[in-house]
Amino acid sequence: MTQPGPASTAGVWTGRVISTLAVLFLVFDAVTKLMKVPRVIEATVRLGFPVFTITGLGTMLLVLTLVYVIPRTSVLGAILLTGYLGGAVAANIRALSPAFNTSFPILFGVLVWLGLFLREDRLRDLIPLRRSRRVPDRASADVAK
């Protein structure tokens, strides 16, 4: 079994760009919650959250994003952000939100993990993606003899 090697330079940079885009959006989302932008308050209340929880949600998202940004704790940050984003998906499903609103947190969860996977050797060692070896079928093996 071959172990995944270090990431290519292009892969690392692609991962950094993807992670940066995800982080910029997450920080923007957290800051708009902390600033209590009227549209954000509306959307949060529509999902069934009381207004007084918005600051806590913004603070939590900012802290989790910071944990993700720190290289030493990035895997933990990705795990915690997955939980946060999963809660967003559940809230949207419960509120019968449109499919786009429900799938948006899923997209950002994928971006968080994809960016980390491309730039982090430890994660690729933990979750090795590999090509499956094609096993010849019996008929083609007999023809080769």
C-alpha positions in Angstrom: 0.0 0.0 0.0 1.5 3.3 -1.0 1.3 6.3 1.4 0.3 9.7 0.0 3.3 11.9 -0.5 3.7 15.5 0.2 1.3 17.8 -1.6 2.3 19.4 -4.8 2.9 23.2 -4.7 -0.1 23.7 -7.0 -2.2 21.6 -4.7 -1.1 23.5 -1.6 -1.8 26.9 -3.2 -5.2 25.7 -4.4 -6.0 24.6 -0.9 -4.9 28.0 0.5 -7.0 29.8 -2.0 -10.1 27.7 -1.2 -9.5 28.0 2.5 -9.1 31.7 2.2 -12.4 32.1 0.4 -14.2 30.0 3.0 -12.6 32.0 5.9 -13.4 35.3 4.3 -17.1 34.3 4.0 -17.2 32.9 7.5 -15.6 36.0 9.0 -18.0 38.2 7.0 -21.0 36.1 8.3 -19.7 36.3 11.9 -19.1 40.1 11.7 -22.6 40.8 10.3 -24.0 38.8 13.2 -21.9 40.8 15.7 -22.9 44.1 14.0 -26.6 42.9 14.1 -27.2 43.9 10.5 -31.0 44.0 10.0 -31.1 41.5 7.2 -29.1 39.0 9.4 -31.5 39.6 12.3 -34.4 38.9 10.0 -32.9 35.7 8.6 -31.9 34.4 12.0 -35.3 35.1 13.5 -37.0 33.4 10.4 -34.9 30.3 11.3 -36.4 30.3 14.8 -33.6 31.8 16.8 -34.3 34.5 19.3 -32.6 37.9 18.6 -30.5 37.7 21.8 -28.7 34.6 20.4 -27.2 36.4 17.3 -24.2 37.8 19.2 -23.4 34.4 20.6 -23.6 32.8 17.2 -21.4 35.4 15.7 -18.8 35.1 18.5 -18.8 31.3 18.2 -18.4 31.4 14.5 -15.5 33.9 14.8 -13.8 31.7 17.4 -14.2 28.5 15.4 -12.9 30.2 12.3 -9.9 31.4 14.2 -9.2 27.9 15.4 -9.4 26.8 11.8 -7.0 29.5 10.6 -4.3 28.5 13.1 -2.2 25.8 11.3 -1.6 23.8 14.5 -5.4 23.6 15.3 -6.8 23.7 11.7 -8.1 20.1 11.8 -9.9 20.7 15.1 -11.2 24.0 13.6 -12.6 22.1 10.6 -14.3 19.6 12.9 -15.9 22.3 15.0 -17.0 24.3 11.9 -18.6 21.1 10.5 -20.7 21.0 13.7 -21.6 24.7 13.4 -22.5 24.4 9.7 -24.4 21.2 10.3 -26.5 23.1 12.8 -27.2 25.7 10.1 -28.3 23.0 7.8 -30.6 21.5 10.4 -32.1 24.9 11.2 -32.8 25.6 7.6 -34.5 22.2 7.1 -36.6 22.7 10.2 -37.7 26.2 8.9 -38.5 24.7 5.5 -36.0 27.1 3.8 -35.4 26.9 0.1 -32.9 24.3 -1.1 -30.3 27.0 -1.8 -30.3 28.2 1.8 -30.1 24.7 3.1 -27.3 23.6 0.7 -25.2 26.8 1.3 -23.7 25.7 4.6 -23.0 22.3 3.1 -21.0 24.0 0.3 -18.9 25.9 2.8 -18.3 22.7 4.9 -17.0 21.1 1.7 -14.8 24.1 1.0 -13.4 24.1 4.6 -12.4 20.4 4.3 -11.3 20.5 0.7 -9.0 23.5 1.3 -7.6 21.8 4.4 -7.2 18.4 2.6 -5.2 20.0 -0.2 -2.8 21.9 2.0 -2.4 19.5 4.9 -0.2 16.4 4.7 -1.4 15.0 8.0 -5.0 15.0 6.8 -4.1 13.2 3.5 -2.2 10.6 5.6 -5.3 10.1 7.7 -7.8 10.0 4.8 -5.8 8.6 1.8 -7.7 8.9 -1.4 -6.4 6.4 -3.9 -7.2 5.0 -7.2 -8.7 1.6 -7.2 -6.7 -1.1 -8.9 -8.5 -2.6 -11.8 -8.8 -6.3 -11.3 -8.9 -8.1 -14.6 -12.0 -10.3 -15.0 -11.5 -14.0 -15.5 -12.3 -14.0 -19.3 -9.6 -11.5 -20.1 -7.1 -13.4 -17.9 -7.8 -16.6 -19.8 -7.3 -14.8 -23.2 -4.0 -13.5 -22.1 -2.7 -17.0 -21.5 
